[in-house]
Amino acid sequence: QPRNVRVLDGDSVSITFWVSGDGVTYQWYVAKPGSDTFYESSNKSDTYRTTMSASVSGRRVYCVATDKYGNSVTSDIVTMEMR
């Protein structure tokens, strides 16, 4: 499971959620800082990447991985914070 991230302003953030299986696809969901509403991200890889800034600090993300048979697993929700 991915973990919460605390990095300095301007540092790269990489959060990975990898699962084994046949034909696995990934979909990340993002909630803006201060919001409880998650929206579908355009990121469809096993790693969510961004650069930390004041507007990113507090952002929450999670990933849903689905195999070609329709079985899915959801990651924990991860919070990104600036330190």
Secondary structure, 3 states (H helix, E strand, C coil): CCCCEEECCCCEEEEECCCCCCCCEEEEEEECCCCCCEEECCCCCCEEEEECCCCCCCCEEEEEEECCCCCEEECCCEEEEEC
